[in-house]
Structures are given as C-alpha cells and as structure tokens.
Amino acid sequence: MYSNFKEAVKTTYLSIIGNVLLAIAKGITGIFGNSYALIADAIESTTDVFSSILVLLGIRYANKPADANHPYGHGKAEPLITFAIVGFLVISATIIAYESIAHIRTPHEAPKSYTLIVLGIIIIIKEVFYRIVSKKSEEINSTVLKADAWHHRSDAITSLMAFIGISIALFMGKGYETADDWAALFASGFILYNAYLIMRPALGEVMDEHMYDDLIEEIREYAEKIPGVQETEKCFVRKAGMTYHVDLHIGVTKTITVEEGHDISHNVKNEILLKMPQIADVLIHIEPV
C-alpha cells in the first residue's frame, strides 16, 4: 500500500500547484477584467489550495501504521479530513453568494471580453485536473482524494457559469451587466450541492455503513475455495483510509479438531490478503456445520 500512498501524495501536490497558479490567474483577470464571477472563482480556487493542503496532511496521517492506541490504524482520519474540505466548500459558497448579491444590487460596468478567453482555458485545465485526480482516487481507493477531485470539477463548473454569465453580459449589452454576478450566485448553489455529494460517502465511512457488496462477494469466493471451508456466513467490511478490515464467519465440519479449524482459518486469511491487497486485516470466526 506504500505505492498508493506515494501516488496520493504526488497527486495532491499536483492539485496544490495547479490551484495556486489558477487562483492567481483568475484573481488578476477578474480584477482588471471587471468580472466578479472570475473573482468568485479565484476565491474558490484559494480555498481549494487550503483544502488540498488538508488532503495532504490527512493522507500522511491516515497512512501511519497501527500502534497501541490505534490498533486498526489511522485510516479514519481520511473521512474526517473530507468533512473539513466540505467546510471549506460551504464557506467559499457562502462568501461567493453574499458578494454576488451585493454586486447585483450595485451598478457596474460589463466585464472585459478577454475574460472569456481566460475562462475557456481554465475550464479545460480544471476538467483535466478532475479526471486525473478522480482516476487516481479510484485506483488507490481514497475518499479524501475523491473529494479533492470534486473540488476541481466544481471549480470547472463555476468557471463555466462565469463564462455563460460574461457572454450574456457582453453580447446582450446594456442592462445585462449583472449576468456575470448572477452566474456567480448560481455557481455558489452548485458548490453547496457538491459539498453534500462529497460529505455523504465520507459520513457512511465513519459510520461503518454497509456499502461494499461487490467486495464481500469477492471475499466469499476466495474463502469458499479453501479446502475445509463448507460455507461462509456473516461477512462485515469497514473502510479505514485506503484499506479495509474484514470480519468473516466460515463454516467447517464440526468433527474436526481445534488445530485443523485453526489451520483452515489461517489459510482463508492468507488467501484473502494475498489476492486482495486493499484489505489490511481479516478476522475469521469458525462456525460448526
């Protein structure tokens, strides 16, 4: 799992660098191009920088080995950091919404036309970032990295809203100057919706919610191939960071010795750990058949 950790750290550094550069580009273009939608976008990218730093810290802490005080490891830190990221999203959405309403009520000039070029480039870059980080989060099974990926997607969407708003303001002319601000307000609502989508699976992970039917089916298949295993009964899976902990009940012939049952359980555990590296540990309970 160390390779997964390295990949997660590398991907997070990519997010941090990208968000810093884009926040600067958006902020400068928004100020000089008279576009609050772009300034709002810059605010979200700035919060993305801090959230990506949290992701980095969370990944490092979650991958610390188990110790006397944390026998199951530190993986639960991942969804907790995800909650903090959701908090950043809510804060940024609130700021954007408040400032958008203020700008809507205040007469101002329409944005400059060159802001559309900058936004077009930003939308493409952010969507590429989303796809890279999202793919990596699926490969290494990281909840917090998935949350970071959705930050990039929400940023791309807010940039798209800004693009639409500025386009309306420029092409419709006088009287439509606030279309840019309405776009920022709409984007804030989308950010809040994304915050919920990010929070829901993290909450399920903290609560050890049953969400792993495919994984359980695969565990049963490997267990039932082991000589001596008559059947599998209960199977519970809980996620901790990038790995899983499994509680499995297997049925064996009731006439075998304790030593034979012990050997069978170890064979099952070793087979599952060998074939499924995403599983950190398996606790086997023997049931007589």
LOMI-815667 format. One line per 2 residues: number of its first residue (from 0); their letters; for each residue x, y, z of N, C-alpha, C. Coordinates in nm, 2 decimals, decimal comma. Example, Ala and Ser with C-alpha at 12.3 -4.5 7.8 and 13.67 -1.06 7.14 Angstrom:
// LOMI-815667
0> AS> 1,32/-0,57/0,78/1,23/-0,45/0,78/1,32/-0,33/0,78; 1,28/-0,22/0,71/1,37/-0,11/0,71/1,29/0,00/0,79
// end
This chain:
// LOMI-815667
0> MY> 0,08/-0,12/0,00/0,00/0,00/0,00/0,09/0,13/0,00; 0,22/0,11/0,02/0,30/0,23/0,02/0,30/0,30/-0,11
2> SN> 0,30/0,22/-0,22/0,29/0,28/-0,35/0,17/0,37/-0,37; 0,05/0,32/-0,31/-0,07/0,40/-0,32/-0,05/0,53/-0,25
4> FK> 0,01/0,53/-0,13/0,04/0,65/-0,05/0,12/0,75/-0,13; 0,23/0,70/-0,20/0,31/0,79/-0,28/0,24/0,85/-0,39
6> EA> 0,15/0,77/-0,46/0,07/0,82/-0,57/-0,03/0,93/-0,52; -0,09/0,91/-0,40/-0,18/1,00/-0,34/-0,11/1,13/-0,31
8> VK> 0,01/1,13/-0,25/0,08/1,25/-0,22/0,12/1,32/-0,35; 0,17/1,25/-0,45/0,21/1,31/-0,57/0,09/1,38/-0,64
10> TT> -0,02/1,32/-0,64/-0,14/1,38/-0,70/-0,19/1,50/-0,62; -0,18/1,50/-0,49/-0,22/1,61/-0,41/-0,12/1,73/-0,43
12> YL> 0,01/1,71/-0,45/0,10/1,82/-0,48/0,06/1,88/-0,61; 0,02/1,80/-0,71/-0,02/1,85/-0,84/-0,14/1,94/-0,82
14> SI> -0,24/1,90/-0,73/-0,36/1,98/-0,71/-0,32/2,12/-0,65; -0,23/2,11/-0,55/-0,19/2,24/-0,48/-0,12/2,34/-0,58
16> IG> -0,03/2,29/-0,65/0,04/2,38/-0,75/-0,06/2,43/-0,85; -0,14/2,34/-0,91/-0,24/2,39/-1,00/-0,33/2,49/-0,95
18> NV> -0,38/2,47/-0,83/-0,48/2,57/-0,77/-0,42/2,70/-0,74; -0,29/2,70/-0,69/-0,22/2,83/-0,67/-0,21/2,91/-0,80
20> LL> -0,16/2,85/-0,90/-0,15/2,92/-1,03/-0,28/2,97/-1,09; -0,38/2,88/-1,08/-0,51/2,92/-1,13/-0,58/3,03/-1,05
22> AI> -0,56/3,03/-0,91/-0,62/3,13/-0,83/-0,56/3,27/-0,86; -0,43/3,27/-0,88/-0,36/3,39/-0,92/-0,41/3,45/-1,05
24> AK> -0,42/3,35/-1,15/-0,46/3,39/-1,29/-0,61/3,45/-1,28; -0,69/3,38/-1,21/-0,83/3,42/-1,20/-0,85/3,55/-1,13
26> GI> -0,78/3,57/-1,02/-0,79/3,69/-0,94/-0,74/3,81/-1,02; -0,63/3,80/-1,09/-0,58/3,92/-1,17/-0,67/3,95/-1,28
28> TG> -0,71/3,84/-1,35/-0,80/3,87/-1,47/-0,94/3,92/-1,42; -0,99/3,87/-1,31/-1,12/3,92/-1,26/-1,11/4,07/-1,22
30> IF> -1,00/4,11/-1,15/-0,99/4,25/-1,10/-0,98/4,34/-1,22; -0,89/4,31/-1,31/-0,86/4,40/-1,43/-0,97/4,39/-1,54
32> GN> -1,03/4,27/-1,54/-1,13/4,25/-1,64/-1,27/4,28/-1,59; -1,29/4,33/-1,47/-1,41/4,38/-1,41/-1,52/4,26/-1,41
34> SY> -1,47/4,15/-1,36/-1,56/4,03/-1,36/-1,57/3,97/-1,22; -1,68/3,99/-1,15/-1,69/3,93/-1,01/-1,70/3,78/-1,02
36> AL> -1,76/3,73/-1,13/-1,77/3,58/-1,14/-1,63/3,52/-1,14; -1,53/3,59/-1,20/-1,39/3,54/-1,20/-1,33/3,56/-1,07
38> IA> -1,36/3,67/-1,00/-1,31/3,69/-0,87/-1,36/3,58/-0,77; -1,49/3,55/-0,79/-1,55/3,45/-0,70/-1,48/3,31/-0,73
40> DA> -1,45/3,29/-0,86/-1,38/3,17/-0,90/-1,24/3,16/-0,83; -1,18/3,28/-0,83/-1,05/3,29/-0,76/-1,06/3,26/-0,61
42> IE> -1,16/3,30/-0,55/-1,19/3,27/-0,41/-1,20/3,12/-0,39; -1,27/3,06/-0,47/-1,29/2,91/-0,46/-1,16/2,84/-0,48
44> ST> -1,08/2,89/-0,58/-0,95/2,82/-0,60/-0,86/2,84/-0,48; -0,87/2,96/-0,42/-0,79/2,98/-0,30/-0,82/2,88/-0,19
46> TD> -0,96/2,86/-0,17/-1,00/2,76/-0,07/-0,95/2,62/-0,11; -0,95/2,60/-0,24/-0,90/2,47/-0,29/-0,76/2,44/-0,25
48> VF> -0,68/2,55/-0,25/-0,54/2,54/-0,21/-0,53/2,49/-0,06; -0,61/2,55/0,02/-0,60/2,51/0,17/-0,66/2,37/0,18
50> SS> -0,77/2,34/0,11/-0,83/2,21/0,12/-0,73/2,10/0,07; -0,65/2,13/-0,03/-0,56/2,03/-0,08/-0,44/2,01/0,02
52> IL> -0,41/2,12/0,09/-0,31/2,10/0,19/-0,36/2,01/0,30; -0,49/2,03/0,34/-0,55/1,94/0,43/-0,55/1,80/0,38
54> VL> -0,58/1,78/0,25/-0,58/1,65/0,20/-0,44/1,58/0,21; -0,34/1,66/0,19/-0,20/1,61/0,20/-0,17/1,57/0,35
56> LG> -0,21/1,65/0,44/-0,19/1,62/0,58/-0,27/1,50/0,62; -0,40/1,49/0,57/-0,48/1,38/0,60/-0,43/1,25/0,55
58> IR> -0,38/1,25/0,43/-0,33/1,13/0,37/-0,20/1,08/0,44; -0,12/1,17/0,48/0,00/1,13/0,56/-0,03/1,07/0,69
60> YA> -0,13/1,13/0,76/-0,17/1,08/0,89/-0,24/0,95/0,88; -0,33/0,94/0,78/-0,42/0,82/0,77/-0,33/0,70/0,74
62> NK> -0,21/0,72/0,68/-0,13/0,61/0,64/-0,02/0,57/0,74; -0,03/0,64/0,86/0,06/0,59/0,97/0,02/0,45/1,01
64> PA> 0,12/0,37/1,05/0,09/0,23/1,08/0,01/0,22/1,22; -0,05/0,11/1,24/-0,12/0,09/1,36/-0,03/0,09/1,48
66> DA> -0,08/0,14/1,60/0,00/0,14/1,72/-0,09/0,10/1,84; -0,04/0,10/1,96/-0,11/0,05/2,07/-0,24/0,13/2,10
68> NH> -0,24/0,26/2,07/-0,36/0,34/2,08/-0,46/0,33/1,97; -0,41/0,29/1,85/-0,49/0,28/1,73/-0,46/0,14/1,66
70> PY> -0,52/0,04/1,72/-0,49/-0,10/1,67/-0,54/-0,12/1,52; -0,64/-0,04/1,48/-0,69/-0,05/1,34/-0,63/0,05/1,25
72> GH> -0,52/0,11/1,30/-0,45/0,21/1,21/-0,52/0,35/1,23; -0,48/0,44/1,14/-0,53/0,58/1,15/-0,61/0,62/1,03
74> GK> -0,66/0,52/0,96/-0,73/0,55/0,83/-0,86/0,63/0,84; -0,92/0,63/0,96/-1,05/0,71/0,97/-1,02/0,86/0,97
76> AE> -0,89/0,90/0,97/-0,86/1,04/0,95/-0,90/1,09/0,81; -0,90/1,00/0,71/-0,94/1,04/0,58/-1,08/1,10/0,57
78> PL> -1,19/1,03/0,61/-1,32/1,09/0,61/-1,33/1,22/0,70; -1,26/1,22/0,81/-1,26/1,34/0,89/-1,21/1,46/0,82
80> IT> -1,10/1,44/0,75/-1,04/1,55/0,67/-1,14/1,59/0,56; -1,21/1,49/0,50/-1,31/1,52/0,40/-1,42/1,61/0,45
82> FA> -1,46/1,60/0,58/-1,55/1,69/0,64/-1,50/1,83/0,65; -1,37/1,84/0,67/-1,31/1,97/0,68/-1,31/2,04/0,54
84> IV> -1,28/1,95/0,43/-1,29/2,00/0,30/-1,43/2,05/0,26; -1,53/1,98/0,31/-1,67/2,02/0,28/-1,69/2,15/0,35
86> GF> -1,64/2,17/0,47/-1,65/2,30/0,54/-1,59/2,42/0,46; -1,48/2,39/0,39/-1,42/2,49/0,31/-1,51/2,53/0,19
88> LV> -1,57/2,42/0,13/-1,66/2,44/0,02/-1,78/2,53/0,06; -1,84/2,50/0,18/-1,96/2,57/0,23/-1,92/2,72/0,25
90> IS> -1,80/2,74/0,31/-1,76/2,88/0,34/-1,74/2,96/0,21; -1,67/2,89/0,12/-1,65/2,96/-0,01/-1,78/2,99/-0,08
92> AT> -1,87/2,90/-0,08/-2,00/2,92/-0,14/-2,08/3,03/-0,08; -2,07/3,04/0,05/-2,14/3,15/0,13/-2,08/3,28/0,09
94> II> -1,95/3,29/0,09/-1,88/3,42/0,05/-1,92/3,46/-0,09; -1,91/3,37/-0,18/-1,95/3,40/-0,32/-2,09/3,45/-0,33
96> AY> -2,18/3,38/-0,26/-2,33/3,42/-0,27/-2,35/3,55/-0,21; -2,29/3,58/-0,10/-2,30/3,71/-0,04/-2,25/3,83/-0,13
98> ES> -2,13/3,81/-0,18/-2,07/3,91/-0,26/-2,15/3,92/-0,40; -2,20/3,81/-0,45/-2,27/3,82/-0,57/-2,40/3,90/-0,56
100> IA> -2,47/3,88/-0,45/-2,59/3,96/-0,42/-2,56/4,11/-0,41; -2,45/4,14/-0,34/-2,40/4,28/-0,32/-2,37/4,34/-0,46
102> HI> -2,31/4,27/-0,55/-2,27/4,32/-0,68/-2,40/4,34/-0,77; -2,49/4,25/-0,75/-2,62/4,26/-0,83/-2,69/4,39/-0,80
104> RT> -2,68/4,42/-0,67/-2,76/4,55/-0,63/-2,68/4,67/-0,65; -2,55/4,66/-0,70/-2,47/4,78/-0,73/-2,44/4,79/-0,87
106> PH> -2,48/4,90/-0,94/-2,45/4,92/-1,08/-2,30/4,91/-1,11; -2,26/4,85/-1,22/-2,12/4,84/-1,26/-2,11/4,81/-1,40
108> EA> -1,98/4,83/-1,45/-1,96/4,80/-1,60/-1,96/4,66/-1,63; -1,98/4,63/-1,76/-1,98/4,49/-1,80/-1,83/4,44/-1,80
110> PK> -1,81/4,31/-1,79/-1,67/4,25/-1,79/-1,60/4,27/-1,92; -1,47/4,27/-1,92/-1,39/4,28/-2,04/-1,41/4,15/-2,13
112> SY> -1,40/4,16/-2,26/-1,41/4,04/-2,34/-1,30/3,94/-2,33; -1,18/3,98/-2,29/-1,07/3,89/-2,28/-1,09/3,79/-2,17
114> TL> -1,18/3,82/-2,07/-1,20/3,73/-1,96/-1,26/3,60/-2,01; -1,33/3,60/-2,13/-1,38/3,47/-2,18/-1,27/3,38/-2,22
116> IV> -1,17/3,44/-2,28/-1,05/3,35/-2,32/-0,99/3,28/-2,20; -0,97/3,36/-2,10/-0,90/3,31/-1,98/-0,99/3,20/-1,92
118> LG> -1,12/3,23/-1,91/-1,22/3,13/-1,86/-1,22/3,00/-1,94; -1,22/3,01/-2,07/-1,22/2,89/-2,15/-1,10/2,80/-2,12
120> II> -0,98/2,86/-2,11/-0,86/2,79/-2,08/-0,87/2,72/-1,94; -0,92/2,80/-1,84/-0,94/2,75/-1,71/-1,03/2,63/-1,70
122> II> -1,14/2,64/-1,77/-1,24/2,53/-1,77/-1,18/2,40/-1,82; -1,10/2,41/-1,93/-1,03/2,29/-1,98/-0,93/2,23/-1,88
124> IK> -0,85/2,32/-1,82/-0,75/2,28/-1,73/-0,81/2,21/-1,61; -0,92/2,27/-1,55/-0,98/2,22/-1,43/-1,05/2,08/-1,46
126> EV> -1,11/2,07/-1,58/-1,17/1,94/-1,61/-1,06/1,83/-1,63; -0,95/1,87/-1,68/-0,84/1,77/-1,69/-0,79/1,73/-1,55
128> FY> -0,78/1,83/-1,46/-0,73/1,80/-1,33/-0,83/1,71/-1,26; -0,96/1,73/-1,28/-1,07/1,65/-1,22/-1,05/1,50/-1,26
130> RI> -1,03/1,48/-1,39/-1,02/1,35/-1,45/-0,89/1,28/-1,39; -0,78/1,35/-1,38/-0,66/1,29/-1,33/-0,68/1,25/-1,19
132> VS> -0,72/1,34/-1,10/-0,73/1,31/-0,96/-0,84/1,21/-0,93; -0,96/1,22/-1,00/-1,06/1,12/-0,99/-1,02/0,98/-1,02
134> KK> -0,95/0,97/-1,13/-0,90/0,84/-1,17/-0,80/0,78/-1,07; -0,72/0,87/-1,02/-0,62/0,82/-0,91/-0,69/0,78/-0,79
136> SE> -0,80/0,86/-0,75/-0,87/0,82/-0,62/-0,94/0,69/-0,64; -0,98/0,65/-0,76/-1,05/0,52/-0,78/-0,94/0,41/-0,77
138> EI> -0,82/0,44/-0,83/-0,72/0,34/-0,83/-0,67/0,30/-0,70; -0,65/0,40/-0,61/-0,60/0,38/-0,47/-0,70/0,38/-0,37
140> NS> -0,83/0,39/-0,41/-0,94/0,38/-0,31/-0,94/0,48/-0,20; -0,92/0,61/-0,24/-0,91/0,72/-0,14/-1,03/0,81/-0,14
142> TV> -1,10/0,82/-0,03/-1,22/0,90/-0,01/-1,18/1,05/-0,02; -1,07/1,08/0,05/-1,03/1,22/0,06/-0,98/1,27/-0,08
144> LK> -0,91/1,19/-0,15/-0,86/1,23/-0,29/-0,98/1,24/-0,38; -1,09/1,16/-0,36/-1,21/1,18/-0,44/-1,27/1,31/-0,41
146> AD> -1,27/1,35/-0,29/-1,33/1,49/-0,25/-1,24/1,60/-0,32; -1,11/1,58/-0,32/-1,03/1,68/-0,39/-1,06/1,69/-0,54
148> AW> -1,09/1,57/-0,60/-1,12/1,57/-0,74/-1,25/1,65/-0,76; -1,35/1,63/-0,68/-1,47/1,70/-0,69/-1,45/1,85/-0,67
150> HH> -1,35/1,89/-0,60/-1,32/2,03/-0,59/-1,28/2,09/-0,73; -1,20/2,01/-0,80/-1,17/2,05/-0,94/-1,29/2,06/-1,03
152> RS> -1,38/1,96/-1,02/-1,50/1,96/-1,10/-1,59/2,08/-1,07; -1,61/2,11/-0,94/-1,69/2,22/-0,90/-1,63/2,35/-0,95
154> DA> -1,50/2,36/-0,95/-1,43/2,48/-1,00/-1,45/2,49/-1,15; -1,45/2,38/-1,22/-1,47/2,38/-1,36/-1,62/2,43/-1,39
156> IT> -1,71/2,39/-1,31/-1,85/2,42/-1,33/-1,87/2,57/-1,30; -1,81/2,62/-1,19/-1,82/2,77/-1,16/-1,76/2,85/-1,27
158> SL> -1,65/2,80/-1,32/-1,59/2,88/-1,43/-1,68/2,87/-1,56; -1,75/2,76/-1,58/-1,84/2,75/-1,69/-1,96/2,85/-1,67
160> MA> -2,01/2,86/-1,55/-2,12/2,95/-1,51/-2,07/3,10/-1,54; -1,95/3,12/-1,50/-1,89/3,26/-1,52/-1,88/3,29/-1,67
162> FI> -1,84/3,19/-1,75/-1,83/3,20/-1,89/-1,96/3,24/-1,95; -2,07/3,16/-1,91/-2,20/3,19/-1,96/-2,25/3,33/-1,92
164> GI> -2,23/3,37/-1,79/-2,27/3,50/-1,74/-2,20/3,61/-1,82; -2,07/3,60/-1,83/-2,00/3,71/-1,90/-2,04/3,72/-2,05
166> SI> -2,06/3,60/-2,11/-2,11/3,60/-2,25/-2,24/3,67/-2,27; -2,33/3,65/-2,17/-2,46/3,72/-2,18/-2,44/3,87/-2,16
168> AL> -2,36/3,91/-2,06/-2,34/4,05/-2,03/-2,28/4,12/-2,15; -2,18/4,05/-2,22/-2,12/4,11/-2,34/-2,20/4,12/-2,46
170> FM> -2,27/4,01/-2,49/-2,35/4,01/-2,62/-2,48/4,07/-2,61; -2,54/4,07/-2,49/-2,67/4,14/-2,47/-2,66/4,29/-2,45
172> GK> -2,54/4,33/-2,40/-2,52/4,47/-2,39/-2,58/4,54/-2,27; -2,61/4,67/-2,27/-2,65/4,75/-2,16/-2,78/4,69/-2,10
174> GY> -2,78/4,68/-1,96/-2,89/4,63/-1,89/-2,86/4,49/-1,84; -2,76/4,42/-1,90/-2,73/4,28/-1,86/-2,60/4,27/-1,79
176> ET> -2,55/4,38/-1,74/-2,42/4,38/-1,67/-2,41/4,28/-1,55; -2,53/4,26/-1,49/-2,53/4,18/-1,37/-2,54/4,03/-1,40
178> AD> -2,54/3,99/-1,53/-2,55/3,85/-1,57/-2,43/3,77/-1,51; -2,31/3,84/-1,51/-2,19/3,79/-1,46/-2,21/3,75/-1,31
180> DW> -2,27/3,84/-1,23/-2,29/3,82/-1,09/-2,40/3,71/-1,06; -2,50/3,71/-1,14/-2,60/3,60/-1,13/-2,54/3,46/-1,15
182> AA> -2,44/3,46/-1,25/-2,37/3,33/-1,27/-2,29/3,29/-1,15; -2,23/3,39/-1,08/-2,15/3,35/-0,96/-2,25/3,30/-0,85
184> LF> -2,37/3,37/-0,84/-2,46/3,32/-0,74/-2,51/3,18/-0,77; -2,54/3,15/-0,90/-2,58/3,02/-0,93/-2,47/2,92/-0,90
186> AS> -2,35/2,95/-0,93/-2,23/2,87/-0,90/-2,22/2,83/-0,75; -2,25/2,93/-0,67/-2,24/2,90/-0,52/-2,34/2,79/-0,48
188> GF> -2,46/2,79/-0,54/-2,56/2,69/-0,51/-2,51/2,55/-0,56; -2,44/2,55/-0,67/-2,38/2,42/-0,72/-2,27/2,37/-0,63
190> IL> -2,19/2,46/-0,58/-2,08/2,43/-0,49/-2,14/2,36/-0,36; -2,25/2,42/-0,31/-2,32/2,36/-0,19/-2,37/2,22/-0,22
192> YN> -2,42/2,20/-0,34/-2,47/2,07/-0,38/-2,36/1,97/-0,38; -2,25/2,01/-0,44/-2,13/1,92/-0,45/-2,08/1,89/-0,31
194> AY> -2,09/1,99/-0,22/-2,04/1,96/-0,08/-2,12/1,85/-0,02; -2,25/1,84/-0,05/-2,33/1,73/0,00/-2,29/1,60/-0,06
196> LI> -2,26/1,60/-0,19/-2,22/1,48/-0,26/-2,09/1,42/-0,20; -2,00/1,51/-0,17/-1,87/1,47/-0,11/-1,89/1,42/0,03
198> MR> -1,97/1,48/0,11/-1,99/1,45/0,25/-2,06/1,32/0,27; -2,15/1,28/0,18/-2,23/1,16/0,21/-2,15/1,03/0,22
200> PA> -2,06/1,00/0,12/-1,99/0,88/0,14/-1,89/0,88/0,25; -1,84/1,00/0,28/-1,74/1,01/0,40/-1,82/0,98/0,53
202> LG> -1,94/1,03/0,54/-2,02/1,00/0,66/-2,05/0,85/0,67; -2,08/0,79/0,56/-2,10/0,64/0,56/-1,98/0,57/0,60
204> EV> -1,86/0,61/0,56/-1,74/0,55/0,60/-1,71/0,56/0,75; -1,74/0,68/0,81/-1,72/0,70/0,95/-1,82/0,61/1,03
206> MD> -1,94/0,60/0,98/-2,04/0,52/1,05/-2,04/0,37/1,02; -1,93/0,33/0,94/-1,92/0,19/0,90/-2,05/0,14/0,83
208> EH> -2,10/0,22/0,74/-2,22/0,18/0,67/-2,19/0,07/0,57; -2,29/-0,02/0,55/-2,28/-0,13/0,46/-2,28/-0,08/0,32
210> MY> -2,17/-0,07/0,25/-2,16/-0,02/0,11/-2,07/-0,10/0,02; -2,04/-0,22/0,06/-1,93/-0,30/-0,01/-1,98/-0,44/-0,06
212> DD> -2,09/-0,45/-0,12/-2,15/-0,57/-0,16/-2,06/-0,65/-0,26; -2,00/-0,58/-0,35/-1,91/-0,64/-0,45/-1,79/-0,70/-0,38
214> LI> -1,73/-0,62/-0,29/-1,61/-0,66/-0,22/-1,64/-0,79/-0,13; -1,76/-0,79/-0,07/-1,80/-0,90/0,01/-1,81/-1,03/-0,07
216> EE> -1,87/-1,01/-0,19/-1,89/-1,13/-0,28/-1,76/-1,19/-0,32; -1,66/-1,10/-0,35/-1,53/-1,14/-0,38/-1,46/-1,22/-0,27
218> IR> -1,47/-1,16/-0,15/-1,42/-1,22/-0,03/-1,47/-1,36/-0,01; -1,60/-1,38/-0,02/-1,67/-1,51/-0,01/-1,62/-1,61/-0,11
220> EY> -1,60/-1,57/-0,23/-1,55/-1,65/-0,34/-1,41/-1,71/-0,31; -1,32/-1,62/-0,26/-1,19/-1,67/-0,22/-1,19/-1,76/-0,10
222> AE> -1,27/-1,73/-0,01/-1,28/-1,81/0,12/-1,34/-1,95/0,09; -1,44/-1,96/0,01/-1,51/-2,09/-0,02/-1,42/-2,18/-0,11
224> KI> -1,32/-2,13/-0,17/-1,23/-2,22/-0,25/-1,12/-2,29/-0,16; -1,11/-2,25/-0,04/-1,01/-2,31/0,05/-1,06/-2,45/0,10
226> PG> -0,98/-2,55/0,09/-1,02/-2,68/0,14/-1,06/-2,68/0,29; -1,17/-2,74/0,32/-1,22/-2,75/0,46/-1,33/-2,65/0,48
228> VQ> -1,34/-2,54/0,40/-1,45/-2,44/0,42/-1,58/-2,49/0,36; -1,68/-2,52/0,44/-1,81/-2,57/0,39/-1,90/-2,46/0,34
230> ET> -1,89/-2,34/0,40/-1,97/-2,23/0,37/-1,92/-2,10/0,43; -1,97/-1,99/0,39/-1,94/-1,86/0,46/-2,07/-1,80/0,51
232> EK> -2,07/-1,75/0,63/-2,19/-1,69/0,68/-2,18/-1,54/0,69; -2,17/-1,48/0,80/-2,16/-1,33/0,81/-2,03/-1,28/0,76
234> CF> -2,04/-1,17/0,69/-1,92/-1,10/0,64/-1,94/-0,95/0,65; -1,86/-0,89/0,74/-1,87/-0,74/0,76/-1,74/-0,67/0,71
236> VR> -1,76/-0,56/0,64/-1,64/-0,49/0,59/-1,65/-0,34/0,64; -1,54/-0,29/0,69/-1,54/-0,15/0,72/-1,41/-0,09/0,66
238> KA> -1,43/0,03/0,61/-1,32/0,10/0,54/-1,24/0,19/0,64; -1,11/0,19/0,63/-1,02/0,27/0,71/-0,91/0,33/0,62
240> GM> -0,93/0,45/0,57/-0,84/0,51/0,48/-0,85/0,45/0,34; -0,74/0,40/0,29/-0,73/0,33/0,16/-0,75/0,18/0,17
242> TY> -0,77/0,13/0,29/-0,77/-0,02/0,31/-0,90/-0,06/0,38; -0,93/-0,19/0,39/-1,05/-0,24/0,45/-1,01/-0,34/0,57
244> HV> -1,10/-0,35/0,66/-1,09/-0,45/0,77/-1,21/-0,54/0,76; -1,19/-0,67/0,76/-1,30/-0,77/0,74/-1,32/-0,86/0,86
246> DL> -1,45/-0,88/0,89/-1,49/-0,98/0,99/-1,57/-1,09/0,91; -1,52/-1,21/0,91/-1,58/-1,32/0,83/-1,60/-1,44/0,91
248> HI> -1,72/-1,50/0,90/-1,76/-1,62/0,97/-1,76/-1,73/0,86; -1,68/-1,84/0,89/-1,68/-1,95/0,79/-1,73/-2,08/0,86
250> GV> -1,80/-2,16/0,79/-1,85/-2,29/0,84/-1,75/-2,40/0,81; -1,72/-2,49/0,91/-1,63/-2,60/0,89/-1,70/-2,73/0,95
252> TK> -1,66/-2,85/0,91/-1,72/-2,97/0,96/-1,70/-2,97/1,11; -1,80/-3,00/1,19/-1,80/-2,99/1,33/-1,71/-3,10/1,40
254> TI> -1,67/-3,20/1,33/-1,60/-3,31/1,39/-1,45/-3,29/1,38; -1,40/-3,18/1,31/-1,26/-3,16/1,30/-1,20/-3,11/1,43
256> TV> -1,07/-3,12/1,45/-1,00/-3,07/1,57/-0,99/-2,92/1,57; -0,96/-2,86/1,69/-0,94/-2,72/1,70/-0,82/-2,68/1,62
258> EE> -0,72/-2,76/1,61/-0,60/-2,73/1,54/-0,63/-2,72/1,39; -0,71/-2,82/1,34/-0,75/-2,82/1,20/-0,83/-2,70/1,16
260> GH> -0,93/-2,66/1,25/-1,01/-2,54/1,23/-0,92/-2,42/1,23; -0,82/-2,41/1,31/-0,73/-2,30/1,32/-0,65/-2,29/1,19
262> DI> -0,60/-2,40/1,14/-0,52/-2,40/1,01/-0,61/-2,35/0,90; -0,73/-2,40/0,89/-0,82/-2,36/0,78/-0,85/-2,21/0,79
264> SH> -0,87/-2,15/0,91/-0,89/-2,01/0,92/-0,77/-1,93/0,87; -0,65/-1,98/0,91/-0,53/-1,91/0,86/-0,51/-1,92/0,71
266> NV> -0,55/-2,03/0,65/-0,54/-2,04/0,51/-0,64/-1,95/0,44; -0,76/-1,93/0,49/-0,85/-1,84/0,44/-0,80/-1,70/0,45
268> KN> -0,75/-1,66/0,56/-0,70/-1,52/0,58/-0,58/-1,50/0,49; -0,49/-1,59/0,48/-0,37/-1,57/0,39/-0,41/-1,55/0,25
270> EI> -0,51/-1,63/0,20/-0,56/-1,63/0,06/-0,62/-1,49/0,03; -0,71/-1,45/0,12/-0,77/-1,32/0,10/-0,67/-1,20/0,10
272> LL> -0,58/-1,20/0,19/-0,48/-1,10/0,20/-0,39/-1,10/0,07; -0,36/-1,22/0,02/-0,28/-1,23/-0,10/-0,35/-1,18/-0,22
274> KM> -0,47/-1,22/-0,24/-0,55/-1,19/-0,36/-0,61/-1,05/-0,36; -0,62/-0,99/-0,24/-0,69/-0,86/-0,22/-0,60/-0,77/-0,14
276> PQ> -0,50/-0,71/-0,20/-0,41/-0,62/-0,13/-0,47/-0,50/-0,06; -0,59/-0,46/-0,11/-0,66/-0,35/-0,05/-0,72/-0,38/0,09
278> IA> -0,71/-0,51/0,13/-0,76/-0,55/0,26/-0,64/-0,55/0,36; -0,65/-0,48/0,47/-0,54/-0,47/0,57/-0,54/-0,59/0,67
280> DV> -0,66/-0,64/0,70/-0,67/-0,75/0,80/-0,80/-0,82/0,79; -0,80/-0,95/0,83/-0,92/-1,03/0,82/-0,93/-1,10/0,96
282> LI> -1,04/-1,09/1,02/-1,07/-1,16/1,15/-1,17/-1,28/1,11; -1,12/-1,40/1,13/-1,20/-1,52/1,10/-1,27/-1,58/1,22
284> HI> -1,40/-1,61/1,21/-1,47/-1,68/1,32/-1,52/-1,81/1,27; -1,49/-1,92/1,34/-1,52/-2,06/1,30/-1,66/-2,10/1,35
286> EP> -1,74/-2,14/1,25/-1,88/-2,20/1,29/-1,88/-2,34/1,26; -1,94/-2,43/1,35/-1,95/-2,57/1,32/-2,07/-2,60/1,22
288> V> -2,05/-2,68/1,12/-2,15/-2,72/1,03/-2,19/-2,87/1,05
// end
